Structure formats: C-alpha cells, structure tokens
Amino acid sequence: MTDADATTTTSSTTATTTAAGADWQAWQQSWDRQQEWYMPDREERFRIMLDMVEALVGPAPRVLDLACGTGTITARLLARFPEAASTGVDLDPALLAIAEGTFAGDDRVSFVTADLKDPGWPAQLPYDTYDAVLTATALHWLHAEPLADLYGRVAELVRDGGLFMNADHMIDDTTPRINAAERAQRHARMDAAKGRGALDWSEWWQLAAKDPVLAGPTARRFEIYGEHADGDMPSAAWHARVLREKGFGEARPVWCSPSDTLLLAVK
C-alpha cells in the first residue's frame, strides 16, 4: 500500500545486491519462510492463481500486483510467464525496498507507492486498465466498508473479460466449532515449527530493523502502520457478493484451505 505523494520506480530479477550490500534475494527467501510459517500451502495458492490467469487472459498478461509487499506474486508471475508485465502497488517502505531491489533493471516491472484507502490511488498507475489484478494475504488489514470501496475501484481497473483474485483469510462465522478446531490444530503445528527455529512476523521485523539498508524504511513503516493493523475477515460469500455488486459478472472461490480462500471474480 502507499502514501499520498506516490512515486513510480522501475526495477530487476538479476540485481539482488545493492552497492550498500543488501542481499535482496536472501530477504525474499526470509520473507517467504516467515509467511509459510503461517500458511504452509502458500505456494499452492499461487499456482492456482496463475492457472486461472492463464486460463482466462493468457500467458502474457498485464497484471496489477495489489498490496504487493516484496513482490511475491510478481516473482512467480514472471517465472511462469516471461512475457507478462507487472505493476506493484504498496505503501510499506521496507517491503517496497526489497521489491524494488529484487527487480531493479527489469523493464517488465514497475512499482507505485500509494495508499489503497486514498480514493485517488489509481491515478498513480502507469496503465488505465489491467488484464488481471492479483493480491494475497493483504486486504484483511482493511475493514469491510473501505474494502468494499476498494473493490469498486478495482472493478474499474479490470478490463472487460479480465479478472481479480484475492487469496486471504476469509472466515465463515456460521461454523464456530470447525473454526475453533482448525485454529487449534494450525497453531499447534505453528508452535512445533517455531520450536525448530521458524521466525514469526514480529521476529522478522526485528531483523529488518537491524539491517543497515532496511532500518530506515522499517522505521518509516512502523510510523505508518504501527505494530499491526487489524481489519475485518468476512466470509468468501461476502467477498463474492460485494465484487458482483461492484461490477464483476461472476465471482466464486477457486481454491480453499480450512482457513484461507482464493476468490476469483471475472469482469
């Protein structure tokens, strides 16, 4: 996500180390491991996501990587579809620093700093429309009303026949016993992995704060967000309904785990 004075930066997969000595590929791998501690089936979600991109818009899509973080989706997109192009948009200075460092010199990729809660953020993008807008494990930071507003802006950015996909925590409040059992099992497995040395969210950010290159962006990140921003986690049915109300013709889950859903909407 982004701030009011949005800037656009072009970035590349080949240059992973800056003159200051940051190993961007190592930071990417560290981020992946930390995220996989929470979501061991993370790569499966991305595989299905890209399957649906190929099925609906082909192997050379123009993609908006929404709330892109370190560029996780962009990396997998370009590895699978070398002729794709990606615009990443986010507000987090530290994660954007990793993304920009990772993709420095790759003219298929650009990054925009923008706040997704600011109604004017789409004006900062290099294109008026996209074949696909993709996001993962990010929009649960928003409450339901601003998320619905965001879906309206996303619908305007997706071309006719294009798609939007959101892989995120989507909680069905009608199944409390199932939810409690799944959560207990998942946390037991996470505790076991923690005992084997896995880093959690807070520990990862503590490392970033100590890195000479990332310390400044990390400090700015916490000025923007604080320790953590907790939004809403409505059900997949809510997401599908709101996306249809905002202009998508079809919307439904295409993958799910006991706690997460990959929801696909087609314009």
C-alpha positions as CSV (number, residue, x, y, z in Angstrom):
1,M,0.0,0.0,0.0
2,T,1.0,3.6,-0.5
3,D,1.3,7.3,0.6
4,A,-0.2,10.5,-0.8
5,D,2.9,11.5,-2.8
6,A,3.0,8.4,-4.9
7,T,6.2,7.7,-7.0
8,T,6.8,5.2,-9.7
9,T,10.0,3.2,-9.8
10,T,11.2,0.7,-12.3
11,S,13.1,-2.3,-11.1
12,S,15.0,-6.5,-11.9
13,T,15.5,-10.0,-11.0
14,T,19.1,-10.1,-11.9
15,A,20.4,-7.4,-9.5
16,T,19.8,-8.8,-6.0
17,T,22.6,-7.0,-4.2
18,T,22.9,-3.2,-3.9
19,A,26.0,-1.2,-3.6
20,A,25.2,-0.9,0.1
21,G,25.4,-4.6,0.4
22,A,21.8,-5.7,0.8
23,D,21.1,-9.3,-0.4
24,W,17.6,-8.8,-1.8
25,Q,17.2,-12.5,-2.7
26,A,18.1,-13.5,0.8
27,W,15.4,-11.1,2.1
28,Q,12.9,-12.5,-0.3
29,Q,13.6,-16.0,0.9
30,S,13.4,-15.0,4.5
31,W,10.1,-13.3,3.9
32,D,8.8,-16.5,2.2
33,R,9.8,-18.7,5.1
34,Q,8.1,-16.4,7.6
35,Q,4.9,-16.3,5.6
36,E,5.0,-20.1,5.1
37,W,5.1,-20.5,8.8
38,Y,1.6,-19.1,8.9
39,M,0.5,-20.6,5.5
40,P,2.2,-23.9,4.6
41,D,0.1,-24.2,1.5
42,R,1.0,-20.7,0.2
43,E,2.7,-21.9,-3.0
44,E,-0.4,-24.0,-3.9
45,R,-2.5,-20.8,-3.7
46,F,-0.1,-19.1,-6.1
47,R,-0.1,-22.0,-8.5
48,I,-3.9,-22.0,-8.8
49,M,-3.9,-18.2,-9.1
50,L,-1.6,-18.3,-12.1
51,D,-3.5,-21.3,-13.6
52,M,-6.6,-19.1,-13.6
53,V,-4.7,-16.1,-15.1
54,E,-3.5,-18.3,-17.9
55,A,-7.0,-19.8,-18.4
56,L,-8.8,-16.5,-18.6
57,V,-6.4,-14.0,-20.1
58,G,-3.5,-16.0,-21.5
59,P,0.3,-16.2,-20.9
60,A,1.3,-12.6,-21.4
61,P,-1.0,-10.6,-19.1
62,R,-0.6,-7.1,-17.8
63,V,-1.0,-7.5,-14.1
64,L,-1.6,-5.2,-11.1
65,D,0.0,-6.7,-8.0
66,L,-2.2,-5.1,-5.4
67,A,-0.6,-4.6,-2.0
68,C,2.4,-6.2,-3.5
69,G,4.7,-6.3,-0.5
70,T,8.1,-7.8,-1.5
71,G,6.7,-8.6,-5.0
72,T,5.9,-12.2,-4.2
73,I,3.2,-12.6,-6.8
74,T,5.2,-10.7,-9.4
75,A,8.2,-13.0,-8.9
76,R,6.0,-16.1,-9.5
77,L,4.1,-14.4,-12.4
78,L,7.3,-13.6,-14.3
79,A,8.9,-17.0,-13.6
80,R,5.9,-18.7,-15.2
81,F,5.0,-16.1,-17.8
82,P,8.2,-14.3,-19.0
83,E,6.2,-12.1,-21.4
84,A,4.0,-10.7,-18.6
85,A,4.2,-7.2,-17.2
86,S,3.5,-6.2,-13.6
87,T,2.8,-3.1,-11.7
88,G,3.2,-3.4,-7.9
89,V,1.4,-1.0,-5.6
90,D,2.0,-0.8,-1.9
91,L,2.6,1.7,1.0
92,D,5.1,-0.2,3.1
93,P,8.6,1.4,2.6
94,A,10.5,-1.6,3.8
95,L,8.7,-4.3,1.7
96,L,8.8,-2.0,-1.3
97,A,12.6,-1.5,-0.8
98,I,13.0,-5.3,-1.0
99,A,10.7,-5.5,-4.1
100,E,12.5,-2.6,-5.9
101,G,15.9,-4.1,-5.1
102,T,14.9,-7.5,-6.3
103,F,13.5,-6.3,-9.7
104,A,16.0,-3.5,-10.3
105,G,16.6,-3.2,-14.1
106,D,13.7,-5.4,-15.2
107,D,11.6,-3.2,-17.5
108,R,8.6,-5.6,-17.2
109,V,8.1,-4.4,-13.6
110,S,7.2,-1.1,-12.1
111,F,6.3,-0.1,-8.5
112,V,4.0,2.6,-7.2
113,T,3.8,3.9,-3.7
114,A,0.2,4.6,-2.9
115,D,-2.4,4.3,-0.1
116,L,-5.2,2.0,-1.1
117,K,-7.5,3.8,1.2
118,D,-7.0,7.0,-0.8
119,P,-9.7,7.2,-3.5
120,G,-7.2,8.7,-5.9
121,W,-4.6,6.0,-5.9
122,P,-5.5,4.5,-9.3
123,A,-4.4,7.8,-11.0
124,Q,-0.8,7.0,-10.0
125,L,-0.8,3.8,-12.1
126,P,1.0,3.6,-15.4
127,Y,-2.0,2.0,-17.2
128,D,-5.7,2.7,-17.1
129,T,-6.7,-1.0,-17.3
130,Y,-5.2,-4.4,-16.5
131,D,-5.9,-7.9,-17.6
132,A,-5.6,-9.1,-14.0
133,V,-5.5,-7.7,-10.5
134,L,-3.9,-10.1,-8.0
135,T,-3.5,-9.9,-4.3
136,A,-2.7,-12.2,-1.4
137,T,-2.8,-12.0,2.4
138,A,-3.1,-8.3,2.5
139,L,-6.6,-7.0,2.3
140,H,-7.7,-8.4,5.6
141,W,-6.0,-5.3,7.0
142,L,-9.0,-3.3,5.8
143,H,-12.4,-3.0,7.4
144,A,-15.4,-4.0,5.4
145,E,-16.5,-0.6,4.2
146,P,-13.1,0.6,2.8
147,L,-12.6,-2.9,1.4
148,A,-15.9,-2.6,-0.5
149,D,-14.9,0.8,-1.8
150,L,-11.6,-0.7,-2.9
151,Y,-13.4,-3.4,-4.8
152,G,-15.3,-0.7,-6.7
153,R,-12.0,0.9,-7.8
154,V,-10.5,-2.5,-8.7
155,A,-13.6,-3.2,-10.9
156,E,-12.9,0.0,-12.8
157,L,-9.3,-1.1,-13.4
158,V,-10.0,-4.6,-14.7
159,R,-10.8,-4.7,-18.5
160,D,-13.9,-6.5,-19.7
161,G,-13.1,-10.2,-19.7
162,G,-10.3,-9.6,-17.2
163,L,-10.1,-10.9,-13.6
164,F,-9.5,-10.1,-10.0
165,M,-8.2,-12.6,-7.4
166,N,-7.8,-12.3,-3.7
167,A,-6.2,-15.0,-1.6
168,D,-6.7,-14.3,2.0
169,H,-8.2,-15.2,5.4
170,M,-12.0,-15.5,4.9
171,I,-13.8,-16.6,8.0
172,D,-17.2,-18.2,8.0
173,D,-18.8,-17.3,11.3
174,T,-21.6,-19.9,10.8
175,T,-19.2,-22.7,11.6
176,P,-17.7,-21.8,15.0
177,R,-16.7,-25.4,16.1
178,I,-15.0,-26.1,12.8
179,N,-13.2,-22.8,13.0
180,A,-12.0,-23.4,16.6
181,A,-10.8,-26.9,15.8
182,E,-8.9,-25.8,12.7
183,R,-7.3,-22.9,14.5
184,A,-6.2,-25.1,17.4
185,Q,-4.6,-27.6,15.0
186,R,-2.9,-24.9,12.9
187,H,-1.5,-23.2,16.0
188,A,-0.2,-26.4,17.4
189,R,1.7,-27.0,14.1
190,M,3.0,-23.5,14.1
191,D,4.3,-23.9,17.7
192,A,6.1,-27.0,16.6
193,A,7.7,-25.2,13.7
194,K,8.6,-22.3,16.0
195,G,10.5,-24.8,18.1
196,R,12.5,-25.8,15.1
197,G,13.6,-22.1,14.5
198,A,10.8,-20.6,12.4
199,L,10.5,-16.8,12.6
200,D,7.2,-15.2,13.3
201,W,6.1,-11.8,12.0
202,S,7.5,-9.8,14.9
203,E,10.8,-11.5,14.9
204,W,11.2,-11.0,11.1
205,W,10.6,-7.2,11.5
206,Q,13.1,-7.1,14.4
207,L,15.8,-8.5,12.0
208,A,14.8,-5.9,9.3
209,A,15.1,-3.1,11.8
210,K,18.7,-4.2,12.5
211,D,19.7,-4.3,8.8
212,P,21.8,-1.3,7.7
213,V,19.8,-0.9,4.5
214,L,16.3,-1.7,5.8
215,A,16.5,0.0,9.2
216,G,15.3,3.4,7.9
217,P,12.4,2.1,5.7
218,T,11.4,-0.2,8.6
219,A,11.2,2.7,11.0
220,R,9.0,4.6,8.5
221,R,6.9,1.5,8.0
222,F,6.0,1.4,11.7
223,E,5.3,5.1,11.7
224,I,2.7,4.4,9.0
225,Y,1.1,1.2,10.3
226,G,2.0,0.9,14.0
227,E,2.6,-2.7,15.3
228,H,-0.2,-4.2,13.3
229,A,-3.4,-3.2,11.6
230,D,-6.4,-5.5,12.2
231,G,-9.2,-5.2,9.8
232,D,-12.1,-7.5,9.1
233,M,-12.2,-11.1,7.7
234,P,-15.6,-11.5,6.2
235,S,-16.6,-14.8,4.5
236,A,-15.9,-15.8,0.9
237,A,-19.7,-15.3,0.3
238,W,-19.4,-11.7,1.4
239,H,-16.4,-11.1,-0.9
240,A,-18.2,-12.7,-3.9
241,R,-21.4,-10.7,-3.3
242,V,-19.6,-7.4,-2.9
243,L,-17.5,-8.0,-6.0
244,R,-20.6,-8.7,-8.1
245,E,-22.3,-5.6,-6.7
246,K,-19.2,-3.5,-7.7
247,G,-19.3,-4.6,-11.3
248,F,-17.9,-8.1,-11.7
249,G,-20.1,-10.6,-13.7
250,E,-19.0,-13.7,-11.8
251,A,-17.3,-14.4,-8.5
252,R,-16.6,-17.5,-6.5
253,P,-13.8,-19.4,-4.7
254,V,-11.5,-21.5,-6.9
255,W,-9.3,-22.8,-4.0
256,C,-9.6,-23.0,-0.3
257,S,-8.0,-24.4,2.8
258,P,-9.7,-24.7,6.2
259,S,-8.7,-21.1,7.0
260,D,-8.0,-19.3,3.6
261,T,-9.8,-18.8,0.3
262,L,-8.7,-17.9,-3.2
263,L,-11.6,-15.9,-4.6
264,L,-11.8,-15.3,-8.4
265,A,-14.0,-12.6,-10.0
266,V,-14.4,-12.1,-13.7
267,K,-15.4,-8.7,-15.3
